[in-house]
């Protein structure tokens, strides 16, 4: 299994949608790269889910704290 990263910050577009993720390694990945990495279990604090639009989306893994939710992470 490859190294597991953690998302530490997000970048949003002008509509407020997340378009990039900054990982604990300092690497910046776009949304599609992050989806692939989550699929390969390379990002430990995210998971994929199928939205109402039947597309795969990314969300933070549920836990007992809101501090690591994507909406709470710093932007870069």
PQR file with spaces between the fields and no chain letter, atoms N, CA, C, O and H, PARSE charges and radii, in Angstrom:
ATOM       1  N    UNK     1       0.850   -1.179    0.000 -0.4000 1.5000
ATOM       2  CA   UNK     1       0.000    0.000    0.000 -0.0000 2.0000
ATOM       3  C    UNK     1       0.894    1.240    0.000  0.5500 1.7000
ATOM       4  O    UNK     1       1.915    1.285    0.687 -0.5500 1.4000
ATOM       5  N    UNK     2       0.506    2.215   -0.758 -0.4000 1.5000
ATOM       6  CA   UNK     2       1.294    3.441   -0.835 -0.0000 2.0000
ATOM       7  C    UNK     2       1.004    4.333    0.376  0.5500 1.7000
ATOM       8  O    UNK     2       0.075    4.094    1.148 -0.5500 1.4000
ATOM       9  H    UNK     2      -0.324    2.179   -1.316  0.4000 1.0000
ATOM      10  N    UNK     3       1.827    5.360    0.508 -0.4000 1.5000
ATOM      11  CA   UNK     3       1.706    6.295    1.627 -0.0000 2.0000
ATOM      12  C    UNK     3       0.337    6.975    1.620  0.5500 1.7000
ATOM      13  O    UNK     3      -0.162    7.367    0.565 -0.5500 1.4000
ATOM      14  H    UNK     3       2.582    5.555   -0.119  0.4000 1.0000
ATOM      15  N    UNK     4      -0.263    7.113    2.797 -0.4000 1.5000
ATOM      16  CA   UNK     4      -1.531    7.826    2.903 -0.0000 2.0000
ATOM      17  C    UNK     4      -1.272    9.278    3.257  0.5500 1.7000
ATOM      18  O    UNK     4      -0.545    9.586    4.201 -0.5500 1.4000
ATOM      19  H    UNK     4       0.143    6.795    3.654  0.4000 1.0000
ATOM      20  N    UNK     5      -1.877   10.154    2.489 -0.4000 1.5000
ATOM      21  CA   UNK     5      -1.776   11.589    2.707 -0.0000 2.0000
ATOM      22  C    UNK     5      -3.024   12.064    3.439  0.5500 1.7000
ATOM      23  O    UNK     5      -3.995   11.325    3.598 -0.5500 1.4000
ATOM      24  H    UNK     5      -2.468    9.903    1.722  0.4000 1.0000
ATOM      25  N    UNK     6      -2.970   13.298    3.872 -0.4000 1.5000
ATOM      26  CA   UNK     6      -4.123   13.933    4.498 -0.0000 2.0000
ATOM      27  C    UNK     6      -4.308   15.302    3.851  0.5500 1.7000
ATOM      28  O    UNK     6      -3.329   15.988    3.557 -0.5500 1.4000
ATOM      29  H    UNK     6      -2.180   13.898    3.743  0.4000 1.0000
ATOM      30  N    UNK     7      -5.550   15.699    3.631 -0.4000 1.5000
ATOM      31  CA   UNK     7      -5.828   17.025    3.082 -0.0000 2.0000
ATOM      32  C    UNK     7      -5.705   18.039    4.212  0.5500 1.7000
ATOM      33  O    UNK     7      -6.291   17.871    5.281 -0.5500 1.4000
ATOM      34  H    UNK     7      -6.346   15.142    3.870  0.4000 1.0000
ATOM      35  N    UNK     8      -4.926   19.104    3.954 -0.4000 1.5000
ATOM      36  CA   UNK     8      -4.708   20.126    4.984 -0.0000 2.0000
ATOM      37  C    UNK     8      -5.283   21.486    4.596  0.5500 1.7000
ATOM      38  O    UNK     8      -5.425   22.364    5.447 -0.5500 1.4000
ATOM      39  H    UNK     8      -4.450   19.240    3.086  0.4000 1.0000
ATOM      40  N    UNK     9      -5.620   21.667    3.296 -0.4000 1.5000
ATOM      41  CA   UNK     9      -6.186   22.939    2.828 -0.0000 2.0000
ATOM      42  C    UNK     9      -6.883   22.696    1.495  0.5500 1.7000
ATOM      43  O    UNK     9      -6.630   21.698    0.821 -0.5500 1.4000
ATOM      44  H    UNK     9      -5.504   20.953    2.605  0.4000 1.0000
ATOM      45  N    UNK    10      -7.761   23.618    1.127 -0.4000 1.5000
ATOM      46  CA   UNK    10      -8.502   23.504   -0.132 -0.0000 2.0000
ATOM      47  C    UNK    10      -8.445   24.822   -0.900  0.5500 1.7000
ATOM      48  O    UNK    10      -8.248   25.888   -0.318 -0.5500 1.4000
ATOM      49  H    UNK    10      -7.967   24.429    1.675  0.4000 1.0000
ATOM      50  N    UNK    11      -8.619   24.727   -2.206 -0.4000 1.5000
ATOM      51  CA   UNK    11      -8.745   25.920   -3.054 -0.0000 2.0000
ATOM      52  C    UNK    11     -10.118   25.851   -3.710  0.5500 1.7000
ATOM      53  O    UNK    11     -10.536   24.808   -4.213 -0.5500 1.4000
ATOM      54  H    UNK    11      -8.779   23.861   -2.679  0.4000 1.0000
ATOM      55  N    UNK    12     -10.808   26.986   -3.691 -0.4000 1.5000
ATOM      56  CA   UNK    12     -12.163   27.061   -4.264 -0.0000 2.0000
ATOM      57  C    UNK    12     -12.175   27.954   -5.491  0.5500 1.7000
ATOM      58  O    UNK    12     -11.348   28.855   -5.631 -0.5500 1.4000
ATOM      59  H    UNK    12     -10.469   27.834   -3.282  0.4000 1.0000
ATOM      60  N    UNK    13     -13.129   27.689   -6.380 -0.4000 1.5000
ATOM      61  CA   UNK    13     -13.316   28.567   -7.541 -0.0000 2.0000
ATOM      62  C    UNK    13     -14.249   29.713   -7.153  0.5500 1.7000
ATOM      63  O    UNK    13     -14.659   29.820   -5.997 -0.5500 1.4000
ATOM      64  H    UNK    13     -13.801   26.958   -6.266  0.4000 1.0000
ATOM      65  N    UNK    14     -14.579   30.559   -8.109 -0.4000 1.5000
ATOM      66  CA   UNK    14     -15.401   31.742   -7.820 -0.0000 2.0000
ATOM      67  C    UNK    14     -16.821   31.385   -7.372  0.5500 1.7000
ATOM      68  O    UNK    14     -17.500   32.211   -6.762 -0.5500 1.4000
ATOM      69  H    UNK    14     -14.245   30.472   -9.048  0.4000 1.0000
ATOM      70  N    UNK    15     -17.276   30.154   -7.670 -0.4000 1.5000
ATOM      71  CA   UNK    15     -18.606   29.710   -7.218 -0.0000 2.0000
ATOM      72  C    UNK    15     -18.560   29.056   -5.843  0.5500 1.7000
ATOM      73  O    UNK    15     -19.600   28.698   -5.289 -0.5500 1.4000
ATOM      74  H    UNK    15     -16.724   29.483   -8.166  0.4000 1.0000
ATOM      75  N    UNK    16     -17.355   28.899   -5.290 -0.4000 1.5000
ATOM      76  CA   UNK    16     -17.228   28.284   -3.974 -0.0000 2.0000
ATOM      77  C    UNK    16     -16.998   26.788   -3.989  0.5500 1.7000
ATOM      78  O    UNK    16     -16.893   26.170   -2.931 -0.5500 1.4000
ATOM      79  H    UNK    16     -16.511   29.190   -5.740  0.4000 1.0000
ATOM      80  N    UNK    17     -16.917   26.191   -5.178 -0.4000 1.5000
ATOM      81  CA   UNK    17     -16.665   24.753   -5.274 -0.0000 2.0000
ATOM      82  C    UNK    17     -15.182   24.464   -5.092  0.5500 1.7000
ATOM      83  O    UNK    17     -14.331   25.221   -5.558 -0.5500 1.4000
ATOM      84  H    UNK    17     -17.002   26.693   -6.038  0.4000 1.0000
ATOM      85  N    UNK    18     -14.881   23.373   -4.418 -0.4000 1.5000
ATOM      86  CA   UNK    18     -13.485   22.972   -4.231 -0.0000 2.0000
ATOM      87  C    UNK    18     -12.932   22.474   -5.560  0.5500 1.7000
ATOM      88  O    UNK    18     -13.535   21.623   -6.214 -0.5500 1.4000
ATOM      89  H    UNK    18     -15.572   22.758   -4.039  0.4000 1.0000
ATOM      90  N    UNK    19     -11.780   23.010   -5.952 -0.4000 1.5000
ATOM      91  CA   UNK    19     -11.157   22.613   -7.218 -0.0000 2.0000
ATOM      92  C    UNK    19      -9.781   21.987   -7.015  0.5500 1.7000
ATOM      93  O    UNK    19      -9.297   21.268   -7.889 -0.5500 1.4000
ATOM      94  H    UNK    19     -11.290   23.701   -5.420  0.4000 1.0000
ATOM      95  N    UNK    20      -9.142   22.251   -5.870 -0.4000 1.5000
ATOM      96  CA   UNK    20      -7.836   21.663   -5.585 -0.0000 2.0000
ATOM      97  C    UNK    20      -7.709   21.371   -4.095  0.5500 1.7000
ATOM      98  O    UNK    20      -8.361   21.991   -3.254 -0.5500 1.4000
ATOM      99  H    UNK    20      -9.536   22.835   -5.159  0.4000 1.0000
ATOM     100  N    UNK    21      -6.852   20.412   -3.804 -0.4000 1.5000
ATOM     101  CA   UNK    21      -6.581   20.012   -2.429 -0.0000 2.0000
ATOM     102  C    UNK    21      -5.083   20.096   -2.181  0.5500 1.7000
ATOM     103  O    UNK    21      -4.285   19.699   -3.030 -0.5500 1.4000
ATOM     104  H    UNK    21      -6.322   19.908   -4.487  0.4000 1.0000
ATOM     105  N    UNK    22      -4.704   20.609   -1.024 -0.4000 1.5000
ATOM     106  CA   UNK    22      -3.295   20.603   -0.619 -0.0000 2.0000
ATOM     107  C    UNK    22      -3.123   19.467    0.384  0.5500 1.7000
ATOM     108  O    UNK    22      -3.849   19.384    1.375 -0.5500 1.4000
ATOM     109  H    UNK    22      -5.353   20.931   -0.334  0.4000 1.0000
ATOM     110  N    UNK    23      -2.154   18.594    0.114 -0.4000 1.5000
ATOM     111  CA   UNK    23      -1.932   17.423    0.944 -0.0000 2.0000
ATOM     112  C    UNK    23      -0.867   17.686    2.001  0.5500 1.7000
ATOM     113  O    UNK    23      -0.111   18.653    1.911 -0.5500 1.4000
ATOM     114  H    UNK    23      -1.564   18.662   -0.690  0.4000 1.0000
ATOM     115  N    UNK    24      -0.819   16.825    2.990 -0.4000 1.5000
ATOM     116  CA   UNK    24       0.153   16.957    4.076 -0.0000 2.0000
ATOM     117  C    UNK    24       1.590   16.931    3.570  0.5500 1.7000
ATOM     118  O    UNK    24       2.489   17.432    4.246 -0.5500 1.4000
ATOM     119  H    UNK    24      -1.434   16.040    3.064  0.4000 1.0000
ATOM     120  N    UNK    25       1.818   16.362    2.404 -0.4000 1.5000
ATOM     121  CA   UNK    25       3.156   16.324    1.802 -0.0000 2.0000
ATOM     122  C    UNK    25       3.520   17.645    1.131  0.5500 1.7000
ATOM     123  O    UNK    25       4.668   17.851    0.739 -0.5500 1.4000
ATOM     124  H    UNK    25       1.088   15.955    1.855  0.4000 1.0000
ATOM     125  N    UNK    26       2.532   18.545    1.000 -0.4000 1.5000
ATOM     126  CA   UNK    26       2.738   19.802    0.284 -0.0000 2.0000
ATOM     127  C    UNK    26       2.269   19.733   -1.156  0.5500 1.7000
ATOM     128  O    UNK    26       2.145   20.761   -1.820 -0.5500 1.4000
ATOM     129  H    UNK    26       1.600   18.378    1.319  0.4000 1.0000
ATOM     130  N    UNK    27       2.009   18.534   -1.640 -0.4000 1.5000
ATOM     131  CA   UNK    27       1.531   18.336   -3.013 -0.0000 2.0000
ATOM     132  C    UNK    27       0.137   18.934   -3.173  0.5500 1.7000
ATOM     133  O    UNK    27      -0.697   18.839   -2.273 -0.5500 1.4000
ATOM     134  H    UNK    27       2.110   17.698   -1.100  0.4000 1.0000
ATOM     135  N    UNK    28      -0.104   19.549   -4.324 -0.4000 1.5000
ATOM     136  CA   UNK    28      -1.420   20.086   -4.663 -0.0000 2.0000
ATOM     137  C    UNK    28      -1.989   19.225   -5.779  0.5500 1.7000
ATOM     138  O    UNK    28      -1.328   18.998   -6.792 -0.5500 1.4000
ATOM     139  H    UNK    28       0.573   19.626   -5.055  0.4000 1.0000
ATOM     140  N    UNK    29      -3.221   18.742   -5.592 -0.4000 1.5000
ATOM     141  CA   UNK    29      -3.867   17.904   -6.603 -0.0000 2.0000
ATOM     142  C    UNK    29      -5.223   18.493   -6.949  0.5500 1.7000
ATOM     143  O    UNK    29      -5.896   19.081   -6.102 -0.5500 1.4000
ATOM     144  H    UNK    29      -3.757   18.926   -4.768  0.4000 1.0000
ATOM     145  N    UNK    30      -5.617   18.326   -8.211 -0.4000 1.5000
ATOM     146  CA   UNK    30      -6.936   18.805   -8.609 -0.0000 2.0000
ATOM     147  C    UNK    30      -8.002   17.798   -8.171  0.5500 1.7000
ATOM     148  O    UNK    30      -7.686   16.727   -7.652 -0.5500 1.4000
ATOM     149  H    UNK    30      -5.071   17.848   -8.899  0.4000 1.0000
ATOM     150  N    UNK    31      -9.254   18.154   -8.385 -0.4000 1.5000
ATOM     151  CA   UNK    31     -10.375   17.351   -7.895 -0.0000 2.0000
ATOM     152  C    UNK    31     -10.338   15.933   -8.452  0.5500 1.7000
ATOM     153  O    UNK    31     -10.537   14.968   -7.715 -0.5500 1.4000
ATOM     154  H    UNK    31      -9.511   19.024   -8.807  0.4000 1.0000
ATOM     155  N    UNK    32     -10.082   15.806   -9.759 -0.4000 1.5000
ATOM     156  CA   UNK    32     -10.072   14.475  -10.378 -0.0000 2.0000
ATOM     157  C    UNK    32      -8.905   13.631   -9.866  0.5500 1.7000
ATOM     158  O    UNK    32      -9.060   12.430   -9.645 -0.5500 1.4000
ATOM     159  H    UNK    32      -9.920   16.590  -10.358  0.4000 1.0000
ATOM     160  N    UNK    33      -7.744   14.249   -9.677 -0.4000 1.5000
ATOM     161  CA   UNK    33      -6.601   13.516   -9.113 -0.0000 2.0000
ATOM     162  C    UNK    33      -6.934   13.043   -7.701  0.5500 1.7000
ATOM     163  O    UNK    33      -6.614   11.916   -7.325 -0.5500 1.4000
ATOM     164  H    UNK    33      -7.618   15.225   -9.856  0.4000 1.0000
ATOM     165  N    UNK    34      -7.573   13.906   -6.930 -0.4000 1.5000
ATOM     166  CA   UNK    34      -7.947   13.542   -5.563 -0.0000 2.0000
ATOM     167  C    UNK    34      -8.937   12.382   -5.567  0.5500 1.7000
ATOM     168  O    UNK    34      -8.832   11.482   -4.734 -0.5500 1.4000
ATOM     169  H    UNK    34      -7.832   14.822   -7.237  0.4000 1.0000
ATOM     170  N    UNK    35      -9.899   12.390   -6.494 -0.4000 1.5000
ATOM     171  CA   UNK    35     -10.847   11.281   -6.588 -0.0000 2.0000
ATOM     172  C    UNK    35     -10.104    9.967   -6.825  0.5500 1.7000
ATOM     173  O    UNK    35     -10.397    8.958   -6.182 -0.5500 1.4000
ATOM     174  H    UNK    35      -9.985   13.122   -7.171  0.4000 1.0000
ATOM     175  N    UNK    36      -9.155    9.983   -7.737 -0.4000 1.5000
ATOM     176  CA   UNK    36      -8.383    8.777   -8.032 -0.0000 2.0000
ATOM     177  C    UNK    36      -7.569    8.341   -6.811  0.5500 1.7000
ATOM     178  O    UNK    36      -7.496    7.153   -6.498 -0.5500 1.4000
ATOM     179  H    UNK    36      -8.917   10.803   -8.259  0.4000 1.0000
ATOM     180  N    UNK    37      -6.964    9.307   -6.132 -0.4000 1.5000
ATOM     181  CA   UNK    37      -6.170    8.981   -4.945 -0.0000 2.0000
ATOM     182  C    UNK    37      -7.047    8.408   -3.829  0.5500 1.7000
ATOM     183  O    UNK    37      -6.631    7.479   -3.137 -0.5500 1.4000
ATOM     184  H    UNK    37      -7.024   10.272   -6.386  0.4000 1.0000
ATOM     185  N    UNK    38      -8.245    8.948   -3.645 -0.4000 1.5000
ATOM     186  CA   UNK    38      -9.168    8.417   -2.637 -0.0000 2.0000
ATOM     187  C    UNK    38      -9.557    6.993   -3.012  0.5500 1.7000
ATOM     188  O    UNK    38      -9.613    6.117   -2.149 -0.5500 1.4000
ATOM     189  H    UNK    38      -8.583    9.703   -4.207  0.4000 1.0000
ATOM     190  N    UNK    39      -9.827    6.758   -4.290 -0.4000 1.5000
ATOM     191  CA   UNK    39     -10.155    5.412   -4.785 -0.0000 2.0000
ATOM     192  C    UNK    39      -9.053    4.417   -4.473  0.5500 1.7000
ATOM     193  O    UNK    39      -9.319    3.254   -4.168 -0.5500 1.4000
ATOM     194  H    UNK    39      -9.781    7.470   -4.991  0.4000 1.0000
ATOM     195  N    UNK    40      -7.814    4.883   -4.553 -0.4000 1.5000
ATOM     196  CA   UNK    40      -6.649    4.025   -4.306 -0.0000 2.0000
ATOM     197  C    UNK    40      -6.222    4.031   -2.840  0.5500 1.7000
ATOM     198  O    UNK    40      -5.155    3.522   -2.498 -0.5500 1.4000
ATOM     199  H    UNK    40      -7.598    5.827   -4.801  0.4000 1.0000
ATOM     200  N    UNK    41      -7.057    4.608   -1.975 -0.4000 1.5000
ATOM     201  CA   UNK    41      -6.800    4.670   -0.534 -0.0000 2.0000
ATOM     202  C    UNK    41      -5.497    5.399   -0.212  0.5500 1.7000
ATOM     203  O    UNK    41      -4.770    5.012    0.704 -0.5500 1.4000
ATOM     204  H    UNK    41      -7.924    5.021   -2.253  0.4000 1.0000
ATOM     205  N    UNK    42      -5.209    6.457   -0.972 -0.4000 1.5000
ATOM     206  CA   UNK    42      -3.992    7.237   -0.772 -0.0000 2.0000
ATOM     207  C    UNK    42      -4.232    8.505    0.051  0.5500 1.7000
ATOM     208  O    UNK    42      -3.279    9.157    0.477 -0.5500 1.4000
ATOM     209  H    UNK    42      -5.799    6.771   -1.716  0.4000 1.0000
ATOM     210  N    UNK    43      -5.496    8.854    0.273 -0.4000 1.5000
ATOM     211  CA   UNK    43      -5.832   10.016    1.105 -0.0000 2.0000
ATOM     212  C    UNK    43      -6.717    9.498    2.230  0.5500 1.7000
ATOM     213  O    UNK    43      -7.803    8.972    1.989 -0.5500 1.4000
ATOM     214  H    UNK    43      -6.271    8.325   -0.074  0.4000 1.0000
ATOM     215  N    UNK    44      -6.240    9.654    3.460 -0.4000 1.5000
ATOM     216  CA   UNK    44      -6.920    8.986    4.573 -0.0000 2.0000
ATOM     217  C    UNK    44      -8.121    9.726    5.141  0.5500 1.7000
ATOM     218  O    UNK    44      -8.968    9.100    5.777 -0.5500 1.4000
ATOM     219  H    UNK    44      -5.358   10.081    3.656  0.4000 1.0000
ATOM     220  N    UNK    45      -8.226   11.034    4.936 -0.4000 1.5000
ATOM     221  CA   UNK    45      -9.337   11.745    5.573 -0.0000 2.0000
ATOM     222  C    UNK    45     -10.462   12.110    4.607  0.5500 1.7000
ATOM     223  O    UNK    45     -11.305   12.950    4.923 -0.5500 1.4000
ATOM     224  H    UNK    45      -7.537   11.543    4.420  0.4000 1.0000
ATOM     225  N    UNK    46     -10.478   11.482    3.430 -0.4000 1.5000
ATOM     226  CA   UNK    46     -11.549   11.718    2.459 -0.0000 2.0000
ATOM     227  C    UNK    46     -12.197   10.409    2.047  0.5500 1.7000
ATOM     228  O    UNK    46     -11.608    9.337    2.184 -0.5500 1.4000
ATOM     229  H    UNK    46      -9.793   10.800    3.173  0.4000 1.0000
ATOM     230  N    UNK    47     -13.418   10.513    1.541 -0.4000 1.5000
ATOM     231  CA   UNK    47     -14.090    9.359    0.952 -0.0000 2.0000
ATOM     232  C    UNK    47     -14.914    9.821   -0.234  0.5500 1.7000
ATOM     233  O    UNK    47     -15.225   11.004   -0.369 -0.5500 1.4000
ATOM     234  H    UNK    47     -13.896   11.384    1.429  0.4000 1.0000
ATOM     235  N    UNK    48     -15.263    8.871   -1.094 -0.4000 1.5000
ATOM     236  CA   UNK    48     -16.104    9.153   -2.256 -0.0000 2.0000
ATOM     237  C    UNK    48     -17.541    8.768   -1.933  0.5500 1.7000
ATOM     238  O    UNK    48     -17.793    7.837   -1.167 -0.5500 1.4000
ATOM     239  H    UNK    48     -15.010    7.910   -0.984  0.4000 1.0000
ATOM     240  N    UNK    49     -18.475    9.494   -2.526 -0.4000 1.5000
ATOM     241  CA   UNK    49     -19.883    9.119   -2.438 -0.0000 2.0000
ATOM     242  C    UNK    49     -20.551    9.481   -3.753  0.5500 1.7000
ATOM     243  O    UNK    49     -20.092   10.364   -4.477 -0.5500 1.4000
ATOM     244  H    UNK    49     -18.271   10.250   -3.148  0.4000 1.0000
ATOM     245  N    UNK    50     -21.646    8.783   -4.051 -0.4000 1.5000
ATOM     246  CA   UNK    50     -22.396    9.059   -5.272 -0.0000 2.0000
ATOM     247  C    UNK    50     -23.480   10.073   -4.948  0.5500 1.7000
ATOM     248  O    UNK    50     -24.335    9.826   -4.097 -0.5500 1.4000
ATOM     249  H    UNK    50     -22.019    8.066   -3.462  0.4000 1.0000
ATOM     250  N    UNK    51     -23.447   11.214   -5.626 -0.4000 1.5000
ATOM     251  CA   UNK    51     -24.413   12.273   -5.394 -0.0000 2.0000
ATOM     252  C    UNK    51     -25.734   12.022   -6.096  0.5500 1.7000
ATOM     253  O    UNK    51     -25.896   11.038   -6.817 -0.5500 1.4000
ATOM     254  H    UNK    51     -22.753   11.415   -6.318  0.4000 1.0000
ATOM     255  N    UNK    52     -26.661   12.914   -5.876 -0.4000 1.5000
ATOM     256  CA   UNK    52     -27.972   12.819   -6.539 -0.0000 2.0000
ATOM     257  C    UNK    52     -27.844   12.891   -8.048  0.5500 1.7000
ATOM     258  O    UNK    52     -28.709   12.411   -8.781 -0.5500 1.4000
ATOM     259  H    UNK    52     -26.530   13.714   -5.290  0.4000 1.0000
ATOM     260  N    UNK    53     -26.750   13.499   -8.509 -0.4000 1.5000
ATOM     261  CA   UNK    53     -26.497   13.586   -9.949 -0.0000 2.0000
ATOM     262  C    UNK    53     -25.843   12.316  -10.486  0.5500 1.7000
ATOM     263  O    UNK    53     -25.484   12.251  -11.661 -0.5500 1.4000
ATOM     264  H    UNK    53     -26.047   13.889   -7.915  0.4000 1.0000
ATOM     265  N    UNK    54     -25.686   11.301   -9.624 -0.4000 1.5000
ATOM     266  CA   UNK    54     -25.088   10.004   -9.959 -0.0000 2.0000
ATOM     267  C    UNK    54     -23.599   10.089  -10.266  0.5500 1.7000
ATOM     268  O    UNK    54     -23.024    9.142  -10.804 -0.5500 1.4000
ATOM     269  H    UNK    54     -25.978   11.353   -8.669  0.4000 1.0000
ATOM     270  N    UNK    55     -22.974   11.200   -9.934 -0.4000 1.5000
ATOM     271  CA   UNK    55     -21.529   11.374  -10.105 -0.0000 2.0000
ATOM     272  C    UNK    55     -20.829   11.110   -8.770  0.5500 1.7000
ATOM     273  O    UNK    55     -21.434   11.223   -7.704 -0.5500 1.4000
ATOM     274  H    UNK    55     -23.441   11.968   -9.497  0.4000 1.0000
ATOM     275  N    UNK    56     -19.545   10.757   -8.848 -0.4000 1.5000
ATOM     276  CA   UNK    56     -18.731   10.565   -7.650 -0.0000 2.0000
ATOM     277  C    UNK    56     -18.265   11.918   -7.121  0.5500 1.7000
ATOM     278  O    UNK    56     -17.762   12.746   -7.881 -0.5500 1.4000
ATOM     279  H    UNK    56     -19.053   10.665   -9.714  0.4000 1.0000
ATOM     280  N    UNK    57     -18.431   12.139   -5.835 -0.4000 1.5000
ATOM     281  CA   UNK    57     -18.012   13.373   -5.179 -0.0000 2.0000
ATOM     282  C    UNK    57     -17.136   13.023   -3.981  0.5500 1.7000
ATOM     283  O    UNK    57     -17.127   11.887   -3.507 -0.5500 1.4000
ATOM     284  H    UNK    57     -18.840   11.467   -5.218  0.4000 1.0000
ATOM     285  N    UNK    58     -16.408   14.016   -3.508 -0.4000 1.5000
ATOM     286  CA   UNK    58     -15.501   13.835   -2.379 -0.0000 2.0000
ATOM     287  C    UNK    58     -16.085   14.515   -1.145  0.5500 1.7000
ATOM     288  O    UNK    58     -16.650   15.606   -1.225 -0.5500 1.4000
ATOM     289  H    UNK    58     -16.416   14.939   -3.893  0.4000 1.0000
ATOM     290  N    UNK    59     -15.936   13.850   -0.007 -0.4000 1.5000
ATOM     291  CA   UNK    59     -16.291   14.462    1.275 -0.0000 2.0000
ATOM     292  C    UNK    59     -15.302   13.969    2.329  0.5500 1.7000
ATOM     293  O    UNK    59     -14.590   12.986    2.123 -0.5500 1.4000
ATOM     294  H    UNK    59     -15.477   12.964    0.058  0.4000 1.0000
ATOM     295  N    UNK    60     -15.272   14.660    3.442 -0.4000 1.5000
ATOM     296  CA   UNK    60     -14.399   14.224    4.533 -0.0000 2.0000
ATOM     297  C    UNK    60     -15.006   12.982    5.179  0.5500 1.7000
ATOM     298  O    UNK    60     -16.222   12.792    5.176 -0.5500 1.4000
ATOM     299  H    UNK    60     -15.850   15.459    3.609  0.4000 1.0000
ATOM     300  N    UNK    61     -14.141   12.149    5.726 -0.4000 1.5000
ATOM     301  CA   UNK    61     -14.622   10.957    6.434 -0.0000 2.0000
ATOM     302  C    UNK    61     -15.326   11.395    7.718  0.5500 1.7000
ATOM     303  O    UNK    61     -14.823   12.253    8.442 -0.5500 1.4000
ATOM     304  H    UNK    61     -13.153   12.303    5.728  0.4000 1.0000
ATOM     305  N    UNK    62     -16.477   10.813    7.997 -0.4000 1.5000
ATOM     306  CA   UNK    62     -17.194   11.170    9.220 -0.0000 2.0000
ATOM     307  C    UNK    62     -16.391   10.777   10.465  0.5500 1.7000
ATOM     308  O    UNK    62     -15.836    9.681   10.541 -0.5500 1.4000
ATOM     309  H    UNK    62     -16.886   10.115    7.408  0.4000 1.0000
ATOM     310  N    UNK    63     -16.344   11.675   11.419 -0.4000 1.5000
ATOM     311  CA   UNK    63     -15.736   11.395   12.717 -0.0000 2.0000
ATOM     312  C    UNK    63     -16.401   12.302   13.748  0.5500 1.7000
ATOM     313  O    UNK    63     -17.428   12.920   13.469 -0.5500 1.4000
ATOM     314  H    UNK    63     -16.795   12.566   11.358  0.4000 1.0000
ATOM     315  N    UNK    64     -15.828   12.378   14.908 -0.4000 1.5000
ATOM     316  CA   UNK    64     -16.466   13.124   15.998 -0.0000 2.0000
ATOM     317  C    UNK    64     -16.106   14.600   16.046  0.5500 1.7000
ATOM     318  O    UNK    64     -16.495   15.290   16.989 -0.5500 1.4000
ATOM     319  H    UNK    64     -14.993   11.876   15.135  0.4000 1.0000
ATOM     320  N    UNK    65     -15.375   15.103   15.060 -0.4000 1.5000
ATOM     321  CA   UNK    65     -14.979   16.511   15.073 -0.0000 2.0000
ATOM     322  C    UNK    65     -15.331   17.182   13.751  0.5500 1.7000
ATOM     323  O    UNK    65     -15.250   16.560   12.692 -0.5500 1.4000
ATOM     324  H    UNK    65     -15.059   14.543   14.295  0.4000 1.0000
ATOM     325  N    UNK    66     -15.718   18.442   13.814 -0.4000 1.5000
ATOM     326  CA   UNK    66     -16.000   19.192   12.591 -0.0000 2.0000
ATOM     327  C    UNK    66     -14.773   19.961   12.115  0.5500 1.7000
ATOM     328  O    UNK    66     -14.776   20.511   11.014 -0.5500 1.4000
ATOM     329  H    UNK    66     -15.783   18.948   14.674  0.4000 1.0000
ATOM     330  N    UNK    67     -13.727   20.006   12.936 -0.4000 1.5000
ATOM     331  CA   UNK    67     -12.538   20.801   12.609 -0.0000 2.0000
ATOM     332  C    UNK    67     -11.852   20.348   11.327  0.5500 1.7000
ATOM     333  O    UNK    67     -11.188   21.147   10.666 -0.5500 1.4000
ATOM     334  H    UNK    67     -13.725   19.560   13.831  0.4000 1.0000
ATOM     335  N    UNK    68     -12.006   19.069   10.966 -0.4000 1.5000
ATOM     336  CA   UNK    68     -11.354   18.573    9.766 -0.0000 2.0000
ATOM     337  C    UNK    68     -12.320   18.413    8.587  0.5500 1.7000
ATOM     338  O    UNK    68     -11.960   17.825    7.567 -0.5500 1.4000
ATOM     339  H    UNK    68     -12.545   18.420   11.503  0.4000 1.0000
ATOM     340  N    UNK    69     -13.534   18.929    8.723 -0.4000 1.5000
ATOM     341  CA   UNK    69     -14.461   18.911    7.590 -0.0000 2.0000
ATOM     342  C    UNK    69     -13.929   19.826    6.495  0.5500 1.7000
ATOM     343  O    UNK    69     -13.264   20.820    6.787 -0.5500 1.4000
ATOM     344  H    UNK    69     -13.826   19.407    9.551  0.4000 1.0000
ATOM     345  N    UNK    70     -14.210   19.507    5.257 -0.4000 1.5000
ATOM     346  CA   UNK    70     -13.678   20.289    4.139 -0.0000 2.0000
ATOM     347  C    UNK    70     -14.059   21.759    4.243  0.5500 1.7000
ATOM     348  O    UNK    70     -13.264   22.629    3.889 -0.5500 1.4000
ATOM     349  H    UNK    70     -14.751   18.700    5.019  0.4000 1.0000
ATOM     350  N    UNK    71     -15.262   22.047    4.724 -0.4000 1.5000
ATOM     351  CA   UNK    71     -15.690   23.444    4.859 -0.0000 2.0000
ATOM     352  C    UNK    71     -14.913   24.197    5.936  0.5500 1.7000
ATOM     353  O    UNK    71     -14.890   25.428    5.931 -0.5500 1.4000
ATOM     354  H    UNK    71     -15.908   21.340    5.012  0.4000 1.0000
ATOM     355  N    UNK    72     -14.285   23.486    6.844 -0.4000 1.5000
ATOM     356  CA   UNK    72     -13.546   24.109    7.941 -0.0000 2.0000
ATOM     357  C    UNK    72     -12.052   24.257    7.657  0.5500 1.7000
ATOM     358  O    UNK    72     -11.352   24.970    8.377 -0.5500 1.4000
ATOM     359  H    UNK    72     -14.304   22.486    6.848  0.4000 1.0000
ATOM     360  N    UNK    73     -11.561   23.591    6.615 -0.4000 1.5000
ATOM     361  CA   UNK    73     -10.126   23.635    6.323 -0.0000 2.0000
ATOM     362  C    UNK    73      -9.724   24.997    5.771  0.5500 1.7000
ATOM     363  O    UNK    73     -10.533   25.670    5.133 -0.5500 1.4000
ATOM     364  H    UNK    73     -12.129   23.012    6.030  0.4000 1.0000
ATOM     365  N    UNK    74      -8.488   25.406    6.011 -0.4000 1.5000
ATOM     366  CA   UNK    74      -8.017   26.681    5.444 -0.0000 2.0000
ATOM     367  C    UNK    74      -7.950   26.616    3.928  0.5500 1.7000
ATOM     368  O    UNK    74      -7.886   25.537    3.338 -0.5500 1.4000
ATOM     369  H    UNK    74      -7.831   24.859    6.529  0.4000 1.0000
ATOM     370  N    UNK    75      -7.966   27.781    3.311 -0.4000 1.5000
ATOM     371  CA   UNK    75      -7.804   27.855    1.858 -0.0000 2.0000
ATOM     372  C    UNK    75      -6.363   28.237    1.550  0.5500 1.7000
ATOM     373  O    UNK    75      -5.637   28.736    2.410 -0.5500 1.4000
ATOM     374  H    UNK    75      -8.018   28.657    3.790  0.4000 1.0000
ATOM     375  N    UNK    76      -5.967   27.993    0.315 -0.4000 1.5000
ATOM     376  CA   UNK    76      -4.619   28.368   -0.116 -0.0000 2.0000
ATOM     377  C    UNK    76      -4.686   28.970   -1.495  0.5500 1.7000
ATOM     378  O    UNK    76      -3.658   29.356   -2.051 -0.5500 1.4000
ATOM     379  H    UNK    76      -6.556   27.588   -0.384  0.4000 1.0000
